[in-house]
Amino acid sequence: MALTGLVLIGFVFVHMAGNLQVLAGQAQINAYAHSLQSLPWFILWGSRLFLLASVVIHAWTAYSLIIENRKARPDKNEVEVTKRAGWTSLKMGLTGSILLAFIVFHLLHFTIRTIYPEYAEMTTTVGSTGDVEIHDAFSMILAGFKHDIISIFYVVAMFLLCRHLAHGFSSVFQSIGLRSEAWQGKLDLIASGYAWLIFAGFSIIPLSVLAQKHGLYEFYDPSFFASEASEKINTSNLLNNES
């Protein structure tokens, strides 16, 4: 479980760093996304299958440990257990299950694009070399996060990931025997800092899209929010006419 945990801890950082290129503009994120999609099939699908296997093994191992612990202590003392473990450690199974459901949703939303099939039709030459049309990842991401419910769901999921990581990151070192009493406080602090960094890095994109959609702050080219601006003007005109 520690090994798969390390793999996933590293992956979320790399994935976050890639996603943050949205903030650098349409050309940057489109070029990055296209470079990933253009990898040789055995590298692209090999890495995907490796990550999928890591998630499945991690989830199955966690589930097995929960079952073993319950069998070992069928009449557990809830007060004693609560004293010896924080809220996060007690709820790792719950947050892990929710995160697993989120991963499935995320894949269907932005990778497989079955929730909004029209995302697959978004193409552009921005970010392409040689004026070849490529998938417009920038427009897809903005369109996806313009839905308030979806953005809120992403942020909540990232908060759960943050709490999951804060406990899991520190526990990995304990599992491999590198967490001593002297280093426990420092490792917990590093784990907490890393977890909040991941939360901030993943949450800033949906929050920035919502902020611009609702006119709170302008992060992106206003042309990508033209329909929302037009809708606001029409609503305002309708209200003025009614009054």
Long-range contacts (C-beta under 8 A, 24 or more apart in sequence): 1-58, 1-61, 1-62, 1-65, 1-175, 2-171, 2-172, 2-175, 2-176, 4-54, 4-55, 4-57, 4-58, 4-61, 5-58, 5-168, 5-171, 5-172, 5-175, 6-172, 7-50, 7-51, 7-54, 8-51, 8-54, 8-55, 8-58, 9-165, 9-168, 9-169, 9-172, 9-194, 11-51, 11-54, 12-161, 12-165, 12-198, 13-194, 13-198, 16-198, 16-201, 16-202, 17-201, 19-201, 19-202, 19-205, 20-201, 20-204, 20-205, 22-138, 22-141, 22-205, 23-204, 23-205, 23-208, 23-219, 25-138, 26-124, 26-126, 26-127, 26-136, 26-138, 26-139, 26-221, 27-126, 27-127, 28-127, 29-127, 29-137, 29-138, 29-141, 30-124, 30-126, 30-127, 30-128, 30-134, 30-135, 30-136, 30-137, 30-138, 31-127, 31-128, 31-129, 32-137, 33-134, 33-135, 33-137, 34-127, 34-128, 34-134, 34-135, 34-137, 37-135, 55-100, 55-103, 59-96, 59-100, 62-92, 62-93, 62-96, 63-93, 66-93, 86-167, 88-163, 88-164, 88-166, 88-167, 89-167, 91-163, 92-164, 92-167, 92-168, 95-160, 95-161, 95-163, 95-164, 96-164, 98-157, 98-160, 99-157, 99-160, 99-161, 99-164, 102-153, 102-157, 102-160, 105-153, 109-144, 109-150, 110-140, 110-141, 110-144, 113-140, 116-143, 116-144, 119-143, 119-144, 139-224, 141-205, 141-209, 142-209, 142-220, 142-224, 142-225, 145-205, 145-206, 145-209, 145-210, 146-209, 146-210, 146-213, 146-228, 148-210, 150-206, 151-206, 151-207, 151-209, 151-210, 152-206, 154-202, 154-203, 154-206, 155-203, 155-206, 155-207, 158-198, 158-199, 158-202, 158-203, 159-199, 159-203, 161-195, 161-198, 161-199, 161-202, 162-195, 162-196, 162-198, 162-199, 163-195, 164-195, 165-191, 165-194, 165-195, 165-198, 166-191, 166-192, 166-194, 166-195, 166-196, 167-191, 169-194, 169-195
